[in-house]
Amino acid sequence: MAGLVDGKIALVTGAASGIGRESALLFAREGARVLVSDIDVQGGEETCRLIEAKGGEACFQQANVCEEPDVVALVERCLERFGGLDCAHNNAGTSGGMGLVQEIDLEAWQQTIRVNLTGVFLCMKHEIPVMIERGGGAIVNTASGSGIIATPGLSPYAASKHGVLGLTKTAAVENASSGVRINAVLPGSTDTPMLRAAMAADPNAEKMILASLPGGRFGQPEEVAEATVWLCSDRASFVSGDSMLIDGASVAR
C-alpha cells in the first residue's frame, strides 16, 4: 500500500527532537523524501540517520528560522536536493520567557516572538511561492493550546501562538484558490525535551500538569506527527484554515 504522502517532498523545521523529529520520521515512513532542519546540527543529523536506517531518504540543513537568509537557503536546498516542495511542517519553536507580564524582559519577549511567530511567517513567505509554482501543496504550522487560552506565566509564548493561528487562517484564505492548504496543529502538554526542560525548574511541575489533564497523561510527539502528516496528505484535500487541537480534551475541559 502506498503511504499517505508517497512520492512527496517534505520540509520539517525544529526536527532535531520532539514533535519535529517524529514528524520527519513519519513523513519518511509514509513515503516522502524529507529535508530536516534545525539550529541543532547534531540532533538534526541524528534524525536523518534514523530515517535512513529505516530505508527513507533525508538530508539536513541547519537554519535559524528567525533569519530570512537562512530560510531562503533552506527552501533552495530543498529544491536543489529533491526538485520541489509539497509539504512543510513549520515546527521550530521555543517556550520563551517566564513570569508575570510586568516582569518579562523585553529581549525574552522579542526572542519568543521572533522564533515562534516571525519564524513561521518567514517559512511560509518562501514556501508558498514554490508550492504555487508546483501546482499546490500543504503547510502545517505548530501552534499550541496556548494559542486559544490564557497561559499565566507564559505571556510571550501564548501571544506568539495566538499569532500563529491568525497568520495560519489568513494565509489559508489568501491561498484558497492557489492549491496550497495551510493548517495548524495545537498540541497540548506533550512529552518533549522542551517540556521536560521547563518542568525541571520546579519539582512539583510534572505532578501539577498531569493533574490538570483530563486523561491523566502527557501527549506523545508521534501523536502530533500523525495529525500533521494526515493534514499534509491528499486525504485532507478540503481541510484548510483549521486549528486542530491534539490535547486529550484539555482545552475542552
C-alpha positions in Angstrom: 0.0 0.0 0.0 1.2 3.5 -0.8 1.9 5.8 2.1 -0.1 8.9 2.9 2.5 11.1 1.3 4.1 8.7 -1.1 6.3 10.4 -3.6 6.0 13.8 -1.9 8.8 16.1 -0.7 8.5 17.4 2.9 10.4 20.0 4.9 10.3 20.0 8.7 11.8 22.7 10.9 12.6 22.1 14.5 13.3 18.5 13.6 16.2 17.7 15.9 14.0 16.3 18.6 10.4 16.1 20.0 7.5 16.7 17.7 9.6 17.8 14.8 11.7 14.6 14.8 8.6 12.4 15.0 7.0 14.4 12.2 10.1 13.9 10.0 10.2 10.2 10.8 6.6 9.7 9.9 6.7 11.7 6.7 9.5 9.3 5.7 7.6 6.2 6.7 4.6 7.4 4.8 6.7 7.7 1.6 8.1 11.3 1.5 11.6 12.5 1.0 12.4 14.8 3.9 14.5 17.9 4.3 15.3 18.0 8.1 16.1 21.4 9.6 17.1 22.8 13.0 19.7 25.0 14.6 20.9 21.9 16.4 23.2 20.2 13.9 23.8 17.1 16.0 20.2 16.4 16.7 19.1 17.2 13.1 21.7 14.8 11.6 20.6 12.1 14.0 17.1 12.5 12.8 18.4 11.9 9.2 20.3 8.8 10.3 17.1 7.4 11.9 15.2 8.0 8.7 17.9 6.4 6.6 18.2 3.4 8.9 14.6 2.6 8.1 15.2 2.9 4.3 14.0 6.5 3.9 15.6 9.4 2.2 16.5 12.6 4.1 19.1 15.4 4.2 19.9 18.0 6.9 20.1 21.8 6.5 20.9 23.9 9.5 18.7 27.0 9.7 17.7 29.7 12.1 14.1 30.4 11.2 14.4 33.9 12.6 16.9 34.8 9.8 15.4 35.3 6.4 18.6 34.4 4.5 18.6 31.0 6.4 15.0 30.3 5.4 15.8 31.3 1.7 18.7 28.9 1.7 16.6 26.2 3.3 13.9 26.3 0.6 16.6 26.5 -2.1 18.3 23.4 -0.6 15.1 21.5 -0.8 14.7 22.5 -4.5 18.3 21.6 -5.3 18.3 18.2 -3.5 14.8 17.0 -4.2 13.4 19.1 -7.0 10.4 20.6 -5.3 8.4 21.1 -2.1 5.0 19.6 -1.4 4.6 19.6 2.3 6.0 21.7 5.1 5.8 21.4 8.9 6.8 24.7 10.4 7.5 23.5 13.8 10.6 25.3 15.2 9.7 27.0 18.5 10.8 28.0 22.0 9.0 28.1 25.3 10.2 31.7 25.8 10.4 33.9 28.9 8.5 33.1 32.1 6.9 35.3 34.6 4.1 37.8 35.0 3.6 40.2 32.1 5.1 43.1 34.1 8.2 41.0 34.9 9.0 39.8 31.3 12.3 41.1 29.9 11.9 42.8 26.6 14.6 40.7 24.9 12.9 37.5 26.2 9.6 38.7 24.7 11.2 39.7 21.4 13.1 36.4 21.0 10.0 34.3 21.6 8.1 36.3 19.0 11.0 36.0 16.6 11.2 32.2 16.8 7.6 31.2 17.2 5.8 33.8 15.0 8.3 35.5 12.7 9.9 32.1 12.0 6.5 30.7 10.8 5.9 33.9 8.8 9.3 33.6 7.1 8.9 29.9 6.3 5.5 30.4 4.7 6.7 33.5 2.8 9.2 31.4 1.0 7.4 28.0 0.9 4.1 29.2 -0.6 5.5 30.6 -3.9 7.4 27.3 -4.5 4.3 25.3 -3.8 2.1 27.5 -6.1 4.6 27.1 -8.9 4.4 23.3 -8.4 0.6 23.4 -8.6 -0.2 23.1 -4.9 1.0 21.9 -1.5 0.2 21.7 2.2 1.6 23.5 5.2 1.1 22.8 8.8 2.2 25.3 11.5 2.8 24.2 15.1 0.7 26.4 17.4 -0.4 25.3 20.8 -3.4 25.0 23.1 -1.9 28.2 24.5 -2.9 29.8 21.2 -6.6 29.8 22.2 -6.5 30.1 26.0 -4.6 32.2 28.6 -1.4 30.7 29.9 -0.4 32.6 33.1 3.3 33.0 33.4 4.0 32.4 29.7 2.6 35.5 28.1 5.3 35.7 25.3 4.6 32.1 24.3 0.8 32.5 24.5 0.9 35.7 22.4 3.2 34.1 19.8 0.9 31.0 19.4 -2.2 33.2 19.2 -0.4 35.0 16.4 0.4 31.7 14.6 -3.3 30.9 14.4 -4.2 34.3 13.0 -1.4 34.0 10.5 -2.4 30.5 9.5 -6.0 31.4 9.0 -5.2 34.5 6.9 -2.7 32.6 4.7 -5.2 29.8 4.2 -7.9 32.2 3.0 -5.4 34.1 0.8 -4.3 30.8 -0.9 -7.6 29.0 -1.0 -7.7 29.1 -4.8 -3.9 28.5 -5.3 -3.9 24.8 -4.3 -1.9 25.5 -1.2 -3.6 24.3 2.0 -2.5 25.8 5.3 -3.5 24.5 8.7 -2.2 24.5 12.3 -1.8 21.8 14.9 -2.3 22.8 18.6 -0.5 20.3 20.8 -1.4 20.2 24.5 1.2 19.1 27.1 3.4 16.8 25.1 6.3 14.8 26.4 9.1 16.6 24.6 12.6 17.7 25.7 11.3 21.3 25.7 8.5 20.4 28.2 10.9 18.3 30.3 13.4 21.2 30.5 10.6 23.6 31.5 9.4 21.3 34.3 12.9 20.7 35.6 12.8 24.2 37.2 10.0 23.1 39.6 9.9 19.6 41.2 6.2 19.8 41.5 5.5 20.9 37.9 5.0 17.4 36.4 2.5 16.4 39.1 0.6 19.7 38.7 0.4 19.5 34.9 -0.7 15.8 34.9 -3.4 16.7 37.5 -4.8 19.2 35.0 -5.0 16.8 32.1 -8.4 15.0 31.7 -6.7 11.8 30.5 -4.1 11.9 33.2 -1.1 11.6 30.8 1.1 13.7 28.5 0.6 13.5 24.8 3.3 11.8 22.8 5.2 13.6 19.9 4.2 10.8 17.5 0.5 11.6 18.2 1.0 15.1 16.9 3.0 13.8 14.0 0.1 11.6 12.9 -2.2 14.6 12.6 0.5 16.7 10.8 1.1 14.1 8.2 -2.6 13.5 7.6 -3.2 17.2 7.2 -0.4 17.2 4.5 -1.9 14.2 2.7 -4.5 14.2 -0.1 -7.0 12.7 2.4 -7.2 16.2 3.9 -7.8 17.8 0.5 -10.6 20.1 1.6 -9.1 21.0 5.0 -7.6 24.4 5.2 -7.5 27.2 7.7 -8.2 24.6 10.5 -6.7 24.7 14.0 -6.6 21.1 15.1 -6.3 20.5 18.9 -4.3 17.5 19.9 -4.6 17.7 23.6 -6.7 14.9 25.1 -9.6 17.3 25.7 -7.5 19.6 27.9 -8.9 22.8 26.4 -12.5 21.4 26.2 -12.4 20.8 29.9 
